């Protein structure tokens, strides 16, 4: 039988910090925060990093019916905003949500259960569901799902043990786009333990206000971050070693980042 203090540790729920980088997100931010609140999970903190918004984002934050931590910074890009949030985070587990995306209602329950059951797992991902504006939405924009859910190395679809950032490092602030792909490549190169669940853990809303809308893969730094990874893996003997295999992952499940309709929250 476990001593009382060990029982307490066994049933203690991890503290979760959710970081929302936002740039001119007044149209979407409140819904993103509500989707976190609907998880019904304490203990949890929501950190909003305003990366130099020029719209009414600050007013939206002030009107939120939620206890949030808000910080404003000069526009420095999504990587810098996420790094700022990580510096503020008090949680043992970290989640990210772009201001124009949503979490499905069961996200935290499903992914935290996985982390609890697999103590050595450092990152747990899930499927991403695309959402687009409904054709009949009229004056009240409404998003509807389309296409089948897919696997994407998207920060919003994952939960992270905070300790993994000590191992991999922070996001590269010199990358205005694809800093998430770059980080996941570095994590895989270092053999970080990650799993992919078959449940949908992110609702990814496509819209024309996104700063990455219509940009090519080259403009989004996709080729640049892949080359960086290959160069790092060639350093020892000139040959790029293969990346460690991720359980339950096959190429048919992975959506290519080489899309012109990709977006980020900043």
Secondary structure by P-SEA (a helix, b strand, c coil): cccaaaaaaaacccbbbbbbbbccccccaaaaaaaaaacccccbbbbbbbcccccaaaaaaaacccbbbbbbcccccaaaaaaaaaaaccccbbbbbccccccccaaaaaaaaaaaacccccbbbbbbbbbccccccccbbbbbbccccccccccccccccccccccccccccccccaaaaaaaaaaaaaccbbbbbcccccccccccccccccccccccaaaaaaaaaaaaaacccccccccccccccccccccccccccccccc
